[in-house]
Amino acid sequence: MVCLRVRRITIQEFFRKSPIHPFFLATYPIVSLLAFNISQIYTNDALKPILIALFSTAIILVVLRVISRDWQVAGLLTSMLAIWFFVYGHLYNQLKGLSLMGINIGRHRYLLVVWTAIILAVTIWLVKKIRTNHNLTLGLNIASAILLSLSIIQVGAFHLRNLFYPQTLTTASEDALISWTKQSSLPDIYFIILDGYARSDALAQVEGIDNTAFLDSLRQLGFYVAGCSQSNYTRTLLSLTSTFNMEYLQALNPQLKPDQDTSWLVPYLKHSIVRQQLEQLGYKTIVFQDPWEAWIWDDAAIVFRPTGSGVLSNFEYLLLSTTVTRVYLDEREAESTKIAYYTNYVDTLYTLDQFQTVPSISGPKFVFVHLMIPHAPFVFGPDGEYIDIQPYDTVKNLYTAEDHKRGYTAAVAYINKRMLEIIPKLIRESNTPPVIILAGDHGTGYSNTVTQNLEAFFTPESQVTFYPDISPVNIFRLLFASYFNGNFGLLPDRSYFSAEGQYFNFKEIPDECEEH
């Protein structure tokens, strides 16, 4: 009889001798990037990169163990390789363009060599240390585990907060509740956001675009086009949250701090007053998934999800741009941008095509469609063909003025064409004439026109008193009053600018406009 002895080891001994730190260090950059962007992307977007990182780390660790014949040395080498791979992109972003004595040292040809030399020198020194100091593995395990744990806690805290967010929000008063007392069926309501679509005077002033023909076509269909419309906020998340709750953010949270995290907005968007009121009347909420909007209504009655384009997701491309792969992406800029933004192109086409099928869904519907067009990055030509305009700074979202005008003009031409195909179909195929709201969440992005957005309304069954300088905070207030016996009243139409990283440091922007 053969007896097998299983030796028990303590957790401390396991951490001291087992080289598990490479797995922590290989997954930390992924989880950290997820944590930093947690309010904008889905957690499961990080699953595939994590699995690939773990599998690759295991293979490298085993190969280096065979070569070195020492698990601890193999673990150290694998960890240093992970640091070399994952940190370089962040380092490059900080030093890009840095000059020293007239020499641009912030270039891959210099920075990659210096970074590699530093990693090699540190690795050689640590290999010598680890052969005489067995506590080095323990230290690496503990340090890397702490790093990973901090990011995991951040992600977990976000989801934990979501669990305790209120599923219903309190309306201002019982008088604000809406009802339907007409004999006709409830009309479908379509809320279509064209991200960054400016109103006509801003288009002409900034981009040199004349969209008169498009607006005239909308008017011929029965739309009211607000000639002096203005967005309440300059950022999508802020703008949509305010719109769907019919209130300014300063009133929703009077204790706002300029640099406050945006996570508090999540319940107000997912379970907004507008959505609650309509669902209580029997409306089905229908949305289209956006890969950068983790705060979308993923618990809606129907969620259209793109099946994928077979290329990298936005998160995966963002991750690669923070690694040593950045060298390849920058050297082959055209190909890398195509990989990064072709997904946006395919997903937008999917949404436009599926959007036309919504009228066939039975029952009253509240449909929210957010299209990343004509917003940068520009991927649509005027006839819907894929275009790739270079260069595009993925960090600062910048084009040259000429390229921005060219890309924005092409995007406006295409989406105008598609809207004039889709909207008549929505009207024609609806049993009851629908309500259609077509708007930009903000303007073009330039400081003096950033709040000058498109707003057009189709409301054939009721006389809604829209007015030239209406802002989104009052859209549903007016709509509910005219269609659903609502008693919300109107708020002053105001616009606020806020900068990156200071989302709630508001500066009011006056808008002098004469209807045209």
Rosetta blueprint (number, residue, H / E / L):
1 M L
2 V L
3 C L
4 L L
5 R L
6 V L
7 R L
8 R L
9 I L
10 T L
11 I H
12 Q H
13 E H
14 F H
15 F H
16 R H
17 K H
18 S L
19 P L
20 I L
21 H H
22 P H
23 F H
24 F H
25 L H
26 A H
27 T H
28 Y H
29 P H
30 I H
31 V H
32 S H
33 L H
34 L H
35 A H
36 F H
37 N L
38 I L
39 S L
40 Q L
41 I L
42 Y L
43 T H
44 N H
45 D H
46 A H
47 L H
48 K H
49 P H
50 I H
51 L H
52 I H
53 A H
54 L H
55 F H
56 S H
57 T H
58 A H
59 I H
60 I H
61 L H
62 V H
63 V H
64 L H
65 R H
66 V H
67 I H
68 S H
69 R L
70 D L
71 W H
72 Q H
73 V H
74 A H
75 G H
76 L H
77 L H
78 T H
79 S H
80 M H
81 L H
82 A H
83 I H
84 W H
85 F H
86 F H
87 V H
88 Y H
89 G H
90 H H
91 L H
92 Y H
93 N H
94 Q H
95 L H
96 K L
97 G L
98 L L
99 S E
100 L E
101 M L
102 G L
103 I E
104 N E
105 I L
106 G L
107 R L
108 H H
109 R H
110 Y H
111 L H
112 L H
113 V H
114 V H
115 W H
116 T H
117 A H
118 I H
119 I H
120 L H
121 A H
122 V H
123 T H
124 I H
125 W H
126 L H
127 V H
128 K H
129 K H
130 I H
131 R H
132 T H
133 N L
134 H L
135 N H
136 L H
137 T H
138 L H
139 G H
140 L H
141 N H
142 I H
143 A H
144 S H
145 A H
146 I H
147 L H
148 L H
149 S H
150 L H
151 S H
152 I H
153 I H
154 Q H
155 V H
156 G H
157 A H
158 F H
159 H H
160 L H
161 R H
162 N H
163 L H
164 F H
165 Y L
166 P L
167 Q L
168 T L
169 L L
170 T L
171 T L
172 A L
173 S L
174 E H
175 D H
176 A H
177 L L
178 I L
179 S L
180 W L
181 T L
182 K L
183 Q L
184 S L
185 S L
186 L L
187 P L
188 D L
189 I E
190 Y E
191 F E
192 I E
193 I E
194 L E
195 D L
196 G L
197 Y L
198 A E
199 R L
200 S H
201 D H
202 A H
203 L H
204 A H
205 Q H
206 V H
207 E H
208 G L
209 I L
210 D L
211 N L
212 T H
213 A H
214 F H
215 L H
216 D H
217 S H
218 L H
219 R H
220 Q H
221 L H
222 G L
223 F L
224 Y E
225 V E
226 A L
227 G L
228 C L
229 S L
230 Q L
231 S L
232 N L
233 Y E
234 T L
235 R L
236 T H
237 L H
238 L H
239 S H
240 L H
241 T H
242 S H
243 T H
244 F H
245 N H
246 M L
247 E L
248 Y L
249 L H
250 Q H
251 A H
252 L H
253 N L
254 P L
255 Q L
256 L L
257 K L
258 P L
259 D L
260 Q L
261 D L
262 T H
263 S H
264 W H
265 L H
266 V H
267 P H
268 Y H
269 L H
270 K H
271 H L
272 S L
273 I H
274 V H
275 R H
276 Q H
277 Q H
278 L H
279 E H
280 Q H
281 L L
282 G L
283 Y L
284 K E
285 T E
286 I E
287 V E
288 F E
289 Q L
290 D L
291 P L
292 W L
293 E L
294 A L
295 W L
296 I L
297 W L
298 D L
299 D L
300 A L
301 A L
302 I E
303 V E
304 F E
305 R L
306 P L
307 T L
308 G L
309 S L
310 G L
311 V L
312 L L
313 S L
314 N H
315 F H
316 E H
317 Y H
318 L H
319 L H
320 L H
321 S L
322 T L
323 T L
324 V L
325 T L
326 R H
327 V H
328 Y H
329 L H
330 D H
331 E H
332 R L
333 E H
334 A H
335 E H
336 S H
337 T H
338 K H
339 I H
340 A H
341 Y H
342 Y H
343 T H
344 N H
345 Y H
346 V H
347 D H
348 T H
349 L H
350 Y H
351 T H
352 L H
353 D H
354 Q H
355 F H
356 Q L
357 T L
358 V H
359 P H
360 S H
361 I L
362 S L
363 G L
364 P L
365 K E
366 F E
367 V E
368 F E
369 V E
370 H E
371 L E
372 M L
373 I L
374 P L
375 H L
376 A L
377 P L
378 F L
379 V L
380 F E
381 G L
382 P L
383 D L
384 G L
385 E L
386 Y E
387 I L
388 D L
389 I L
390 Q L
391 P L
392 Y L
393 D E
394 T L
395 V L
396 K L
397 N L
398 L E
399 Y L
400 T L
401 A H
402 E H
403 D H
404 H H
405 K H
406 R H
407 G H
408 Y H
409 T H
410 A H
411 A H
412 V H
413 A H
414 Y H
415 I H
416 N H
417 K H
418 R H
419 M H
420 L H
421 E H
422 I H
423 I H
424 P H
425 K H
426 L H
427 I H
428 R H
429 E L
430 S L
431 N L
432 T L
433 P L
434 P L
435 V E
436 I E
437 I E
438 L E
439 A E
440 G L
441 D L
442 H L
443 G L
444 T L
445 G L
446 Y L
447 S L
448 N L
449 T L
450 V L
451 T L
452 Q L
453 N E
454 L L
455 E E
456 A E
457 F E
458 F E
459 T L
460 P L
461 E L
462 S L
463 Q L
464 V L
465 T L
466 F L
467 Y L
468 P L
469 D L
470 I L
471 S L
472 P H
473 V H
474 N H
475 I H
476 F H
477 R H
478 L H
479 L H
480 F H
481 A H
482 S H
483 Y H
484 F L
485 N L
486 G L
487 N L
488 F L
489 G L
490 L L
491 L L
492 P L
493 D L
494 R L
495 S L
496 Y E
497 F E
498 S E
499 A E
500 E L
501 G L
502 Q E
503 Y E
504 F E
505 N E
506 F E
507 K E
508 E E
509 I L
510 P L
511 D L
512 E L
513 C L
514 E L
515 E L
516 H L
